[in-house]
Amino acid sequence: MIENLIRNRRSVFPPQYNEKPIEREILERILEAANWAPTHKRTEPWRFYVLQGTRKEALGRFLQEKYRETEPQPKEFKARKLLNNPLQSGAVIAICMQRDPQERLPEWEEVAATAMAVQNMWLVCTALGIGCYWSSPGLIRHMDAFLPMSEGERCLGFLYMGYYHGDAPEGTRTPWQEKVTWLEDQPE
């Protein structure tokens, strides 16, 4: 049932991943699910860059170096994390959004469509026992120096992915009823 899949979707972080690689066919299934996200005016703004093998290491080095270069007082634990997250992942997908060149709709709608594409990927990963974590460090503003992005495209973060042992963390939410107001017909 889809509701159970939605309830079981969690952030699973790179240190929890094991060494099992994610096969290309599995990644293609995940990306196919992303491609069916809702999109206003059919702009299909999502763009993804899949990094595996040595490209993960290159991403980690780039992020670590850019952090040390731009942060006035870099913290070594954070620099290590920026390097290690890609290395610990079975795959990293850079999440990007291509702005409609004619700007026929507000940018937030294209960001929202891209986020829905990521949710589709995340749900398929959950069904397949693959953990995910969407990270959007401030360094994403520099990704045009690393990725072959087009004009009008910007990076929204990274989906770190990997198989993991054990159960995903338990999730909690406050009751939905606390966040909903019913506006019903008024008696005359």
C-alpha positions in Angstrom: 0.0 0.0 0.0 1.4 3.4 -1.0 0.6 4.9 2.4 2.9 2.5 4.1 5.7 3.3 1.7 5.2 7.0 2.3 5.3 6.5 6.1 8.4 4.4 5.9 10.4 6.8 3.8 13.3 8.2 5.9 16.6 9.9 5.7 19.3 7.3 5.9 22.8 8.9 6.1 26.0 7.9 4.3 27.8 6.5 7.4 24.9 3.9 7.6 25.5 2.7 4.0 27.3 -0.6 3.3 29.7 -1.4 0.5 27.1 -2.9 -1.9 27.1 -1.0 -5.2 23.9 0.2 -6.8 23.5 -1.3 -10.2 22.9 0.9 -13.2 19.6 -0.8 -14.0 18.4 0.1 -10.5 19.5 3.7 -10.9 17.6 3.8 -14.2 14.4 2.6 -12.5 14.8 5.3 -9.9 15.4 8.0 -12.5 12.4 6.8 -14.5 10.2 7.3 -11.5 11.6 10.8 -11.1 10.6 11.5 -14.7 6.9 11.0 -13.9 6.7 13.8 -11.4 4.0 16.5 -11.9 5.2 19.4 -14.0 3.2 22.6 -14.7 3.3 23.5 -18.4 5.3 20.3 -18.9 8.6 22.1 -18.4 10.1 18.9 -16.8 12.7 21.1 -15.0 14.5 18.3 -13.2 18.1 17.5 -14.2 20.2 14.9 -12.6 23.9 14.1 -12.7 24.7 10.5 -11.5 28.1 10.2 -9.9 29.7 6.8 -9.2 33.2 5.4 -8.9 36.0 8.0 -9.1 33.4 10.8 -9.8 32.1 10.4 -6.2 35.7 10.9 -5.0 36.1 14.0 -7.2 32.9 15.5 -5.9 34.0 15.0 -2.3 37.4 16.6 -3.0 35.7 19.5 -4.8 33.3 20.1 -1.9 36.0 19.8 0.7 38.3 22.2 -1.2 35.6 24.7 -1.9 34.5 24.6 1.7 38.1 25.3 2.9 38.4 28.1 0.3 35.2 29.9 1.1 34.7 29.3 4.8 36.6 31.9 7.0 37.1 29.4 9.8 36.6 25.9 8.4 36.0 23.1 10.8 37.9 19.9 10.1 35.0 17.6 11.0 32.8 19.3 8.4 35.6 19.2 5.7 35.9 15.4 6.4 32.2 14.9 6.1 32.0 16.7 2.8 34.8 14.4 1.5 33.4 11.2 3.1 29.7 11.5 2.3 30.2 10.8 -1.5 32.8 8.1 -0.8 30.4 6.2 1.6 27.6 6.3 -0.9 26.7 3.7 -3.5 25.8 6.6 -5.8 25.3 10.3 -5.6 22.7 12.1 -7.7 23.2 15.9 -8.1 19.7 17.4 -8.1 19.5 20.3 -10.5 16.6 22.4 -11.9 16.5 23.9 -15.4 14.6 27.2 -15.4 12.1 27.5 -18.2 13.9 29.9 -20.7 10.6 31.7 -21.3 9.8 31.9 -17.6 6.2 31.0 -18.3 5.7 30.1 -14.6 7.1 31.1 -11.2 10.5 29.6 -10.4 9.1 28.1 -7.2 6.8 25.8 -9.3 9.8 24.4 -11.1 11.7 23.9 -7.8 8.5 22.2 -6.4 8.3 19.9 -9.5 12.0 19.0 -9.0 11.3 18.2 -5.4 8.4 16.0 -6.4 10.8 14.1 -8.8 13.1 13.6 -5.9 10.2 12.3 -3.7 9.4 9.8 -6.5 13.1 8.6 -6.4 13.1 8.4 -2.7 9.9 6.3 -2.6 11.3 3.9 -5.1 14.5 3.7 -3.1 12.6 3.0 0.0 10.7 0.1 -1.8 14.1 -1.3 -2.9 15.8 -1.1 0.5 18.1 1.8 -0.6 18.7 4.5 1.9 18.7 8.2 0.8 19.6 11.6 2.1 19.0 14.9 0.4 21.7 17.3 1.3 21.7 20.9 0.2 24.9 22.6 1.6 25.6 26.2 0.7 28.3 25.0 -1.5 25.8 24.0 -4.2 26.0 27.5 -5.5 29.5 26.6 -6.8 28.4 23.4 -8.6 28.6 25.1 -12.0 32.4 24.8 -11.6 32.1 21.0 -11.2 29.1 19.9 -13.3 28.4 20.6 -17.0 25.3 22.6 -16.2 23.4 24.6 -18.9 22.5 28.3 -18.7 19.6 28.7 -16.4 20.3 25.5 -14.5 21.1 25.4 -10.8 22.0 22.8 -8.3 19.5 22.2 -5.5 21.5 19.5 -3.6 22.7 15.9 -3.6 20.8 12.7 -3.1 23.2 10.4 -1.4 22.2 6.8 -1.8 23.3 3.4 -0.5 22.2 0.0 0.7 22.3 -0.3 4.4 22.0 -2.9 7.1 19.2 -3.0 9.7 16.1 -1.0 9.8 15.5 2.6 8.8 15.1 4.9 11.7 11.6 5.2 13.2 9.7 8.2 12.0 7.4 10.5 14.0 5.0 13.2 13.1 2.5 15.3 15.0 -1.1 14.4 14.1 -2.2 15.8 10.8 -5.3 17.1 12.4 -3.2 19.7 14.2 -2.2 21.1 10.8 -5.6 21.2 9.0 -8.4 23.6 9.2 -11.7 22.6 7.7 -13.6 25.3 5.9 -17.1 23.9 5.5 -20.4 25.4 4.4 -21.9 27.7 7.0 -25.5 27.0 8.0 -27.8 29.8 6.8 
